[in-house]
Amino acid sequence: MASYSVISKVLLILLTTSIATALPDTKPVPGQINSNSVLVALLDSHYTELAELVEKALLLQTLEEAVGLHNITIFAPRNDALERNLDPLFKSFLLEPRNLKSLQTLLLFHILPRRVSSPQWPSLSRHHRTLSNDHIHLTVDTSATSLRLKVDSAEIIRPDDVVRPDGIIHGIERLLIPRSVQEDFNRRRSLRSISAVLPEGAPEVDPRTNRLKKPAPPVPAGAPPVLPIYSAMSPGPSLAPAPAPGPGGPRHHFNGEAQVKDFIHTLLHYGGYNEMADILVNLTSLATEMGRLVSEGYVLTVLAPNDEAMAKLTTDQLSEPGAPEQIVYYHIIPEYQTEESMYNAVRRFGKVKYDSLRFPHKVLAQEADGSVKFGHGEGSAYLFDPDIYTDGRISVQGIDGVLFPAEETPATEIKPAAPVVKKIAKSRRGKLMEVACKMMGSRFTSCQ
């Protein structure tokens, strides 16, 4: 009997071992996921920007292996945080192929290798290690009326948004950036600015001295522009349907747009200059161009006709292409002049010609009746409302007429010259020859 019991125990052990080896392994195999996985839900969810970054970072296989080993928790930023609220330079840095490691670190920083649901939040410890081996902090803000869950400095706006057997997704308000990625971005940005080579032209030789010309000294901050204002102006209506940006400079020490907006508001509040403001803002885009010129460092004086003068303009004068722009250009002087400076100039010199933005036409100014008179003859205008707006960059002077350039005088007609009649002059004999002929008679041929 004893031998029978021993044999039966041996047979039972062998049968159990064979059954165990025949059954398939029930442990999860890394790299295999089903259709109900949290990764599939992430790719099909409304977090499309994050899903695209995961694919570009080549992290699908890594995440499949993580899901096969344990549950995961994903903190997914909303699409707006990745589309509009993210710094464009930082986004381009992440998408560069050489920065793939930084992109992978950034995305793995949003994933925990464990399942954390919102009810578990208050009872959990604050520090948690992510798949990027960095730590994030889970906190609960109890100062508000309702509990606010936060991960680092980002608030959870969609807790438990996607729940699956192998993981969970929480929606957060903005992107989480680990310190290592931020330091890498700052290092690359500083290296780019240090290693950037400024483009320089070929050296120029002075033909007089046969030596290299010295480079121009640097322009101090706030100094007047080197280029004339005509080089910085936008193309005219004959070249483009609307003014296009002119050559801009890297230094904007003045907020020209705000100054132009301020002087237009001053015109409207002053009263009587609504038509001029309407032309600058609505009929043309000259207000934008004036703001850009002032930002570049140029100064302007605007001779603004009042509404009564603008009402006298005919349809023919405004219907030509670019006519409103040309009219306003002739009323803008590329200098900073006030009523006092212009009156002192015309009193001292009698007549002064100011440059205008309508090159090459000039605006004539002269003294008349104790004031300043602009223009020629019947098309002249008086300084009517002095110093409506003066801020050191833009000066606005109100006038009571619309100015037009003087008509160019036609060239004088050249009359055809009369035909030249060739006359043969008679030879005149000298006084001494006449006396000799009288004494000698007319026997010589020279006396005949």
ZILINSUL-V208193 format. One line per field, one symbol per residue. phi: phi as a letter, one per 30 degrees, with the letter a starting at -180 (. if undefined). psi: psi as a letter, one per 20 degrees, with the letter a starting at -180 (. if undefined). burial: + if it has 9 or more other C-alpha atoms within 8 Angstrom, else -. A space follows every 50 residues. Layout:
phi: ???
psi: ???
burial: ???
//
This chain:
phi: .dddddddddddddddddddddddddddcdjcbcdcdddddddcdddddd dddddddhcdddddddddcadbbcccdddddcccdceeddddddddedcd dddddddddcbcdacbcdddedddddcbdcdciccbccbbccdddcdcdb chccddcbdhdbbbdclbbcdcdadccdddddddddddddddddddcddb dddccdddcibddddddddddidddddddddcddddddcbdbecdddccd ccdbcdddddddddddedddjjbdddddddccdbcdddddddddddjdcb bcccdddddddddddddcdddideddddedcccdbcbcddddddddddci bbccdbdcdcdccdbadahibcccjbhdddbcdcbdhdbbbjcbbccdbc accbdddddddddcddddddcdccdddccddddddddddcicdcddcd
psi: hghghghhgghgghggghghhhqqpiqppqipqaijqhghhghjajmhgg hhhgghjljghghghghhhrqqppooqrhhhighipphhhghghiphikh hhgggggiijpqlrporhhighiqrhppprijjrqrpprpojhrhqpopq ocjpqoimqlgpprhjrqppprhrqpoqhhhghgghghghhghgippppq rqqqpohgikrpqqqqqqpqpjqqqgqqhhhiqqqrhhhqhqprpaoqri oniqnhghgghghghggghhqjkhgghhghgghrkhgghghhghhijqqq ppnoqrhhhhiiprhhhihqpjggghghhijpplroqrhghhghghhgif ppopqrimpjqqppprppkjappqapchkrqqognqlhpojihppppprk rpqqqqpppqpppoqpqqpppppoppppqrhhhghhhhhialhqhii.
burial: -----------------------------+++----++-++++---++++ +-+++-+-+---+++++++++++++++++-++---+---++-+++---++ -++++++++++++++-+---+------+++++-+-++++++-----++++ ++-+++--++++++-+++++++++++-+--++-++--------------- -----+----------------------+--++++++--+--+------- -++-+++-+++-++-+++---++++++++++--++++-++++++++++++ +++++++-++-------+---++++++-++++++-+-++--++-+++--+ ++-+++++--+++++++---+++++---+++++--+++++--++++++++ +++-+---------------------------++--+----+----+-
//
